[in-house]
Amino acid sequence: MGDTTFYRMLVAVETDATRYYGPDATRPAVLGERDAEQLLSHLAADLKALLPEVASCSLITAGVLLDQTQVLRPGYPVFAALEDVCLDLGEEGFRPGLVSIGAREGLLPVKALQPDPDIPPGLLQLLPVVLHGPAGQVEALGQAMEYRFLEEGQLSPHSANWLQSAFDVTVQHARMMTLTDLRAMLRLQLDHFGFLALWDLLDAALAERKETLAVESAHGIPFEWRDGAVHAPFQSFDYWATRGAGASRPAGRRALAESYAEWTREVRQYLTTLNAHAVPVRFFHPETGEPLRGTWFSEAGPPATENSVCVTEHSFGELGTLAISVVEDGAVRHYYPLQPAGLNDIHAHIQQVIPRGHTVAFPGDLVYDEDSRKLVADCHGEPTHR
């Protein structure tokens, strides 16, 4: 392909996210081949008006708006997919042009470019674009974009109106930005909400950093980036309250329940964000260091005085179920979800290992013994039967 290189940029479209929810919810449209061509023509015109030298390079994009969690992933698979279909004329060498990728029957030819249906669309929708051309020219244009997009990168009203109609979204604001701009914006957002350590982990994952990075969350939870994943200890309630981060906290009046819920909330916030950016999270036992595989973790609890079979779902407010305790013939076992799918998997496992007809209690809280500082089953609450 000769001495050519790529530069990655985006069009950021601020939309009305309320359209993506409710009974009449609609996602941004995926453009067909003809509309994708028109999209790139509008973008090229705006870019050339700002930086005329763009005419000596190629522009590559697909007719799709994506959430930033799909764009900001290790290896940048969206941009890599665009670069894989760059204009290559073989022996004739590089020639500038516009390379658009459109959908047929709503499906793009490259899976990495298809909007992830598991990602709820957010306020900011992104159109990834790649500039391709002679290395010296692309590097000079990239530098100019870094300096000029912030002040002068707004799309023309004509282009913004066309985007609104083509993608069937409400465009509040549309502007060109660099990948550096997007990363800086996300860092600022996470720092504002007290998650700067989370940004450090995400930044290491995006850079596919080889060195180990250790950080600590606002609640003192240690996270470590190494070997292509984020590693963290998972503390069950019994461990957390007796030997872990909550060992020094008072036990009375639901104090441990509230503190453990805060701990769990932060763990889940890190897990949810990292998973959305396709960053693997690996939990391990805080004492043995053994990895916790699968979607859930279980441990034995203190023996119960009951011999009947009962199940207790320990929950806390909007966090939902934090743990499930199962009593059978005096033996107690606690189950904890490690991943979003973990709770359903725990229920399926319990149905297989204990007989039907057992009672299930929903106390709406974490039930624990203040003296032992450990979870207990609530076999005398207001149960339902299964």
C-alpha positions, 0 to 999 in steps of 0.5 A, a space after each residue: 500500500 506504500 507509505 500511507 497511514 490512518 487517522 481516526 476521528 468521529 462525528 459526535 451527535 448529541 441526540 434526544 435519548 428519550 426516543 430510545 425508550 418507552 413503548 414507541 422506542 426507536 434506535 438510530 437507523 442503519 443507512 443503506 448503501 446510497 444513503 451511506 454515500 451521501 453521508 460521506 459526501 456531506 462529511 467530506 464537504 464540511 471537512 474540506 471547507 475546514 481543511 482543504 488538504 483533505 482532498 488529497 486523502 481518502 475518507 472511510 466511514 459506515 452509515 451507522 451511529 454507535 454508542 461510545 462504549 462500542 467505539 472505545 474498546 481494546 484494539 478499537 475494533 470499529 476503526 480497525 474494521 473501517 481500515 480493513 476496507 480502505 481504498 487499495 488500488 494495488 500496483 496503481 498505488 494510493 488514490 484519494 477517494 470516498 469509501 462508504 459502507 452501507 447496509 443491506 436489509 439493515 445489516 452491515 457487511 462487517 459485524 464489528 460495525 453493526 450496533 450492539 443490540 445489548 447496549 442501550 443507546 445514550 445521549 451521545 451517538 458517534 459516527 466513526 471516520 478514518 482518514 487515509 492517505 500519504 503518511 506525511 499529509 495524514 500526520 499534518 492533517 491529524 495535528 490540525 484536527 487536534 487543534 481546530 476541531 474543538 473550536 471549528 469542528 461543528 457540522 454545517 447546518 445542512 449536514 446536521 439536518 441531513 443526519 437528523 433525517 437520515 438516521 431518524 434522530 433528533 440532532 441537538 448538536 453535531 460536531 467533528 472530534 478526534 479520538 483524543 477528544 473523546 477519550 478526554 471527555 470520558 475521563 472528565 466525566 468519570 473523574 467528575 463522578 469519582 471514578 478516576 481509577 476506573 478511567 485509569 483501568 479503561 485507559 490501560 485496556 484501550 492502550 492494550 498496556 503490557 505493564 501491570 497497573 494497580 489502582 484503588 477505588 473510592 471505597 478502597 477496592 483494589 483493581 489491577 490491570 494485567 494479562 489483558 484483563 482487570 482483576 479484583 478480589 470478590 468479598 462475600 458478606 461474611 468475609 467482608 464483615 469479619 476479615 475484609 474491608 468491613 471488619 472494623 465497622 459497627 454491626 448494629 442497626 443495619 450498619 453492615 448491610 448499608 456498608 456492604 451495599 455501598 461496597 457492592 454498588 461500587 464493584 458493580 459500577 466498575 464491572 458494568 462499565 468495563 464490561 460495556 467497553 468489552 474489558 474482561 473482569 476476573 474476580 479472585 478469592 481474597 484469601 487464596 487468590 484462586 480465580 472465581 470462574 463462572 457467573 456466580 460464587 458460593 461458600 458455606 455458612 455457619 450451620 443452621 438450627 433448621 432442618 427444613 429446606 428454605 431459601 432467603 434472597 438477601 437484597 438491598 434497594 435498587 441493587 436487587 439481590 446481593 446474595 441467596 442463602 440456602 438451608 437444607 438439613 441444617 447445612 447453609 450455603 450462600 450464593 453470590 452473582 459475579 456477573 449480570 447473568 449470575 442471578 439467573 444461573 444461581 436460581 437454575 442451580 438451586 432448582 436442580 440441587 434442592 427439592 421442590 416445595 421449599 419456602 423462599 423468603 424475601 426480607 427486602 434486606 441483608 439478614 445477618 447475625 450481629 454477633 457473628 457478623 455473618 449472613 443468616 437465612 430468614 426461614 421464619 419470615 413471610 415465605 412463598 412456596 416453590 
